[in-house]
Amino acid sequence: MPQIETMSLDEKLAIACKAAALRKAGDEEGASRLIRTAPMPPYLAKIYKEKVGVEELIKSGWNLSEAEAEFGADWLSK
């Protein structure tokens, strides 16, 4: 199975800071799009999947790489 790279804390912080700057500048849509490029924490992805469903989780556009790394490539279909 291929190794999935996770994003470093510094990379996540840089995204959050850029998103905050976009929000401050009044670009809420841009901030929302940008923040979704950071991986959703696996525990939140699991809760989202259980409460809202797989289809909505996929449609949300969140980066699910860390959930895939933790739960396996087929975790959405389990």
N, C-alpha and C positions, 0 to 999 in steps of 0.2 A: 504494500500500500504506500502511495507517495506521501512524503512528509508535507504537512500543511504549515506554511509559515504564519506565525502570529505577529501581530503588530506590537511594537515596543510601547512601553508606557510613555516615553518621550514623543513618539509618533502620535499616539492618542491625544496627548496633551496639546500638541501643535494643532491638530484638527479642532479640538475644543476651543482653543484660543482664536483660531481663524473664524470659527462659527460664531463666537461671541462678538467678534469685530463686525461680522456681517449683520448680526442682529442689532448691534448698536447703530449701524449705518442704515437700519430700516429694511434690510433684505432678509426677511424671515424665511422666505422660500429658499433662497440660496443657503442660508444657515442650516435649514432642515435637510436639504440635499447633501450638504457637506458632512453633517454629523452622522448621517447614515453610512458614510464610507468607513467609519470606525467600526470595528466588530462589536456586535451586541454581545454582552456577557452571556456565556452559555446558560447560566441559571435563568436569566430573563428570557432567552430564546425558548427554553423548555416551557416556561410558564406561558409565554405568548402562544406557543403551539397548542398547549392544552386548553387555554381559555378562549382563544380567538380562532384557532384553526390553521392548518398548514397553508391553505390557499391565501389567506389574509397575511400570514407571516411572509410568504414569498412576495406578494404584491406590495408589502410595505417598503421593500427595497433595502432593508438592512443588510449589512455585511454579516454573514453567518459563518464565516471561516473558523472562528474559535469554537463555536458550537459543533461544527463538523469535526474539528480536531479532537474535541473531547468526547463526543457521542458516536462518531463514525460517519462515514460518507452517506449512509442510508438512514440516518436518524429521522429525517422528515417523513419517510415512508413507514416507519415502525409504528 
